[in-house]
Amino acid sequence: MSEKRADRLSQLRNIPVFMKLPDSALGMLHGILAARSFHKGENIFTEGSESTGFYIVTKGRVKVFKLSAEGKEQILHIVGAKELLGAVSAFAGAPYPAHADAMEKTTAFFLPRKDFLALIQKEPSVVMNMMANLAMRLQHFTRLIEDLSLKEVPGRLAAYLLYLCERTGCSDVLEIDISKGQLASLLGTIPETLSRILRKMSDKGILEVRGRRVRLLNRKALHDIVNGEKMGL
């Protein structure tokens, strides 16, 4: 086995959706994937373009976003290492529903739709593993839509901080690895409003902000805000 092939198989084994696959399935995956790399700010796909396959990010981050008629950007999701990008569109054979740009230098595996569909007919375990991952993503998007449409900005922020802590397994301290402007876009607000709410939460002893590091001091208060408590915010 070549060193390059062994390295790629090792990377595939460390991706959650493929961890439980037998070596034979991993070998078939390796046979159809192509390595891709993107510079910071480079577009990966655009809304409405044909979905010819999907990506597995191996390093870096990708923002998935919509653009309004006025050119305003609304970030829907940020895809990090070991996560899928564009998989739902690839399965459905539908156009990509949003834009995707690399937020930093990013590498990914690209799996062509036609080859992947042929593969899962031979090895159904591949798609069964992916279903669980896609179901979790669907739950996240459902919560995001609910937050953006039904909650005020403090509730959206509190929900995001709790979600991020759960996702990263933090105890009390978490790192916001995107800019304040990007976080504001993700929450459907503007940086000035976000800064004001963070300052009020800090004044009330709910959290402590030091640069991009946030210490959660009162999780119960955050849950109360998510559930509609105003808390003077």
C-alpha positions as CSV (number, residue, x, y, z in Angstrom):
1,M,0.0,0.0,0.0
2,S,1.4,3.4,-1.0
3,E,2.0,6.0,1.7
4,K,-0.5,8.4,0.1
5,R,-3.2,5.8,0.1
6,A,-2.5,4.8,3.7
7,D,-2.7,8.4,4.7
8,R,-6.1,8.9,3.0
9,L,-7.5,5.7,4.5
10,S,-6.4,6.9,7.9
11,Q,-8.1,10.2,7.4
12,L,-11.4,8.5,6.3
13,R,-11.3,6.2,9.4
14,N,-11.1,9.4,11.6
15,I,-14.2,10.9,10.0
16,P,-17.3,10.2,12.3
17,V,-19.6,9.1,9.5
18,F,-17.1,6.5,8.3
19,M,-15.6,5.3,11.6
20,K,-17.5,2.0,11.7
21,L,-17.1,1.0,8.1
22,P,-15.3,-2.1,7.2
23,D,-11.9,-1.8,5.4
24,S,-13.5,-3.0,2.1
25,A,-16.0,0.0,2.2
26,L,-13.2,2.4,3.0
27,G,-11.2,1.1,0.1
28,M,-14.1,1.7,-2.3
29,L,-14.5,5.2,-0.9
30,H,-10.9,5.9,-1.5
31,G,-11.2,4.7,-5.0
32,I,-13.8,7.4,-6.0
33,L,-12.7,10.5,-4.0
34,A,-10.6,13.3,-5.2
35,A,-8.6,15.7,-3.1
36,R,-9.4,19.4,-3.4
37,S,-8.0,22.5,-1.9
38,F,-9.3,26.1,-1.6
39,H,-7.8,29.4,-0.8
40,K,-9.4,31.7,1.8
41,G,-12.4,33.4,0.3
42,E,-12.6,31.0,-2.6
43,N,-16.0,29.9,-3.7
44,I,-16.7,26.2,-3.6
45,F,-20.2,26.2,-5.0
46,T,-23.0,28.7,-5.7
47,E,-26.7,28.7,-4.9
48,G,-28.6,27.0,-7.8
49,S,-25.6,25.4,-9.4
50,E,-25.7,21.7,-10.3
51,S,-24.8,19.3,-7.5
52,T,-22.3,17.0,-9.1
53,G,-21.2,15.6,-5.7
54,F,-20.4,16.4,-2.1
55,Y,-17.4,17.2,0.0
56,I,-15.8,16.0,3.2
57,V,-13.8,18.8,4.8
58,T,-10.5,17.5,6.1
59,K,-8.9,20.8,7.2
60,G,-10.2,24.4,7.5
61,R,-13.7,25.9,7.6
62,V,-16.4,26.7,5.1
63,K,-19.3,29.1,5.5
64,V,-22.6,28.2,3.9
65,F,-24.7,31.3,3.2
66,K,-27.5,33.0,1.4
67,L,-27.4,36.4,-0.3
68,S,-30.4,38.8,-0.3
69,A,-31.4,40.8,-3.3
70,E,-29.5,43.7,-1.8
71,G,-26.4,41.6,-1.4
72,K,-26.7,41.1,2.4
73,E,-25.1,37.9,3.6
74,Q,-26.9,35.5,6.0
75,I,-24.7,32.7,7.2
76,L,-26.6,29.5,7.6
77,H,-23.9,27.1,8.9
78,I,-20.2,26.8,9.3
79,V,-18.7,23.5,8.2
80,G,-15.5,22.4,9.9
81,A,-13.1,19.5,9.6
82,K,-14.6,16.0,9.4
83,E,-18.0,17.3,8.4
84,L,-20.0,16.9,5.2
85,L,-20.7,19.7,2.8
86,G,-23.4,19.5,0.1
87,A,-24.4,15.9,0.9
88,V,-28.2,16.4,0.9
89,S,-28.2,18.0,-2.5
90,A,-26.0,15.3,-3.9
91,F,-28.3,12.5,-2.6
92,A,-31.4,14.3,-3.9
93,G,-29.9,15.3,-7.2
94,A,-31.0,18.8,-6.6
95,P,-29.1,22.1,-7.1
96,Y,-27.1,23.4,-4.2
97,P,-29.5,25.5,-2.0
98,A,-26.9,28.1,-0.9
99,H,-23.4,29.5,-1.5
100,A,-20.3,28.0,0.1
101,D,-17.0,29.8,0.5
102,A,-13.7,28.8,2.3
103,M,-13.2,30.9,5.4
104,E,-9.5,30.0,5.5
105,K,-7.2,27.7,3.5
106,T,-9.3,24.5,3.3
107,T,-8.8,21.0,2.0
108,A,-11.5,18.5,1.3
109,F,-12.3,15.2,-0.3
110,F,-14.8,15.4,-3.2
111,L,-17.0,12.4,-3.9
112,P,-18.8,12.5,-7.3
113,R,-22.5,11.9,-7.0
114,K,-22.7,9.3,-9.8
115,D,-19.8,7.2,-8.4
116,F,-21.0,7.5,-4.9
117,L,-24.5,6.3,-5.8
118,A,-23.0,3.3,-7.6
119,L,-20.8,2.6,-4.5
120,I,-23.7,2.5,-2.0
121,Q,-25.5,0.0,-4.1
122,K,-22.6,-2.3,-3.5
123,E,-21.9,-1.2,0.1
124,P,-25.2,0.0,1.9
125,S,-23.4,0.4,5.2
126,V,-21.8,3.6,3.8
127,V,-25.1,5.4,3.5
128,M,-26.5,4.0,6.8
129,N,-23.6,5.6,8.6
130,M,-24.2,8.9,6.8
131,M,-27.9,9.0,7.6
132,A,-27.3,9.5,11.3
133,N,-24.9,12.4,10.6
134,L,-27.4,14.0,8.3
135,A,-30.2,13.6,10.8
136,M,-28.2,15.5,13.4
137,R,-27.6,18.2,10.9
138,L,-31.3,18.4,10.2
139,Q,-32.0,18.8,13.9
140,H,-29.5,21.7,14.1
141,F,-31.1,23.5,11.1
142,T,-34.5,23.0,12.6
143,R,-33.3,24.7,15.8
144,L,-31.6,27.4,13.8
145,I,-34.8,28.2,11.8
146,E,-36.8,28.3,15.1
147,D,-34.2,30.6,16.7
148,L,-34.1,33.0,13.8
149,S,-37.9,33.2,13.3
150,L,-39.3,32.9,16.9
151,K,-36.6,34.1,19.3
152,E,-35.3,37.6,19.9
153,V,-31.6,38.2,19.4
154,P,-30.6,37.4,23.1
155,G,-32.4,34.1,22.8
156,R,-30.6,33.3,19.5
157,L,-27.2,34.2,21.1
158,A,-27.9,32.1,24.2
159,A,-29.0,29.1,22.1
160,Y,-25.9,29.4,20.0
161,L,-23.5,29.5,22.9
162,L,-25.1,26.5,24.5
163,Y,-25.1,24.6,21.2
164,L,-21.4,25.5,20.6
165,C,-20.5,24.3,24.1
166,E,-22.4,21.0,23.6
167,R,-20.8,20.5,20.2
168,T,-17.2,21.1,21.4
169,G,-17.7,19.4,24.8
170,C,-16.6,22.5,26.8
171,S,-16.9,22.7,30.6
172,D,-17.3,26.4,31.1
173,V,-15.1,28.1,28.6
174,L,-15.5,28.1,24.8
175,E,-13.7,29.7,21.9
176,I,-15.7,31.7,19.3
177,D,-13.6,30.9,16.2
178,I,-15.4,33.3,13.8
179,S,-15.4,37.1,13.7
180,K,-18.0,39.2,15.5
181,G,-19.4,40.2,12.1
182,Q,-19.7,36.6,11.0
183,L,-21.4,35.6,14.3
184,A,-23.8,38.5,14.0
185,S,-24.7,37.3,10.5
186,L,-25.2,33.7,11.7
187,L,-27.6,35.0,14.3
188,G,-29.4,37.3,12.0
189,T,-28.4,40.6,13.6
190,I,-25.7,43.3,13.3
191,P,-22.4,43.5,15.2
192,E,-23.4,46.6,17.2
193,T,-26.5,44.8,18.6
194,L,-24.5,41.6,19.3
195,S,-21.9,43.7,21.2
196,R,-24.6,45.4,23.3
197,I,-26.2,42.1,24.3
198,L,-22.8,40.5,25.2
199,R,-22.0,43.5,27.3
200,K,-25.4,43.3,29.1
201,M,-25.0,39.5,29.7
202,S,-21.5,40.2,31.1
203,D,-22.8,43.0,33.4
204,K,-25.5,40.6,34.7
205,G,-22.9,37.9,35.5
206,I,-24.2,35.5,32.9
207,L,-21.0,35.2,31.0
208,E,-17.5,36.7,30.8
209,V,-16.0,37.8,27.5
210,R,-12.2,38.0,26.9
211,G,-11.5,38.5,23.2
212,R,-12.9,35.5,21.5
213,R,-13.0,33.4,24.7
214,V,-16.4,33.2,26.5
215,R,-16.8,31.8,30.0
216,L,-20.3,30.6,30.8
217,L,-20.9,31.7,34.4
218,N,-24.7,31.0,34.6
219,R,-26.0,28.3,32.3
220,K,-29.4,28.3,33.9
221,A,-29.8,32.0,33.0
222,L,-28.8,31.2,29.4
223,H,-31.5,28.4,29.3
224,D,-34.0,30.9,30.7
225,I,-33.2,33.4,28.0
226,V,-33.6,30.7,25.3
227,N,-37.0,29.9,26.8
228,G,-38.1,33.5,26.5
229,E,-37.0,35.2,29.8
230,K,-36.2,38.8,29.1
231,M,-33.6,39.2,31.9
232,G,-33.5,42.9,31.2
233,L,-31.7,42.3,27.9
